[in-house]
Amino acid sequence: MLRRLFTEHPASVGESYGEHMAMAGSFALHMFLGSLACLLHALLPFLFVKTGSSIIQDLHGRMVTNRQRKPVPNASESSVEGDSVTASPR
């Protein structure tokens, strides 16, 4: 039971727990840096003019466009309401 909590979602996107941790950590770092760029851009509009949108496009490409998802055996029980990362691709 406990092991499934840590492995079911990573397996659904074709990753091990460690691979998923690295990928999610990479996304978190890019989102953090993008948010800092957007904050600085809000204060000083001549800085980081396209950085935020470029990071969003890159992350979207990595997460949605270029990822092959595997079906989860009982997805209705394992999905978290409002968790867009676990949603099925369009």
N, C-alpha and C positions, 0 to 999 in steps of 0.2 A: 504493500500500500504506500508506504513512505517513499520507496524507490520510484514508484510510478509517478508521484508528484513532481519528481525532478527529471524524469526521462520522457514522459509521454509527449509533451509539447516539442522538445527538441527533436524527437524522433519523427514527429509529424512534418517537420521542415527538413528532414534528411540530415540531421546533425546529431552528434553525441552531446552529452551534457557540457563537456569542456569546449567543444566547437561552438555550441550555442552561447556559452558564457563569453567567449572571446568575441563573437559577432555582436551580441547585445552590448557588450562593453564598448566596442568600437562605435556602435550607433550612439550610445550615451555620450561618449567623448565628442563625437562630431556635433551632436545636438547641443551640448554645452558650449562648445566653441562658436557654433552658429548663433546661439542666444547672446553670447557676449558681443559678437560682431553686430547683431541687430540692436543691442542696447547702445553700443557706441555710435552706431549709425543714427539712432534716434536723437542722441545728444549732439552729434557732429555729422550732419547729413552728407558731408563730402567724403566721409570715410566708409569703407566697406559697402559700397553702393550695390554690388551684386552678390556679395558673399553669402548672405542668408538664403537667398533664393537658389543660389548654386548648390549649397549644402542640402537644401530640401530636395532639389531635383536629383542629386547624387544618391541620397538615402532612399528616395522613392524608387529609383532604378535598381538599387541593390535589394530592397525589401520586396517590391511588388513585381516589377517588370522582369527581372532576371532570376527569380526564385521559382523552383519547381516544388510544389507542396505534395506531400503524401497524405492520403486520407487517414484521419484518426478513427480508430475503431468505434468509439462511442463519444463523438464530439460534443453532443448536447450536455453531457455530464461534466466534461472537462473545460469547456470554454467559460471565460469570465465575462460577465455582462459588461459591455462597454469597452472591452479590450480589442481595439482595432487590429492589433498585430496578429491575433489568432483568427481573424475573420477570413473567410474563403476569398481567393482572388476573384476579380471580376471577369 
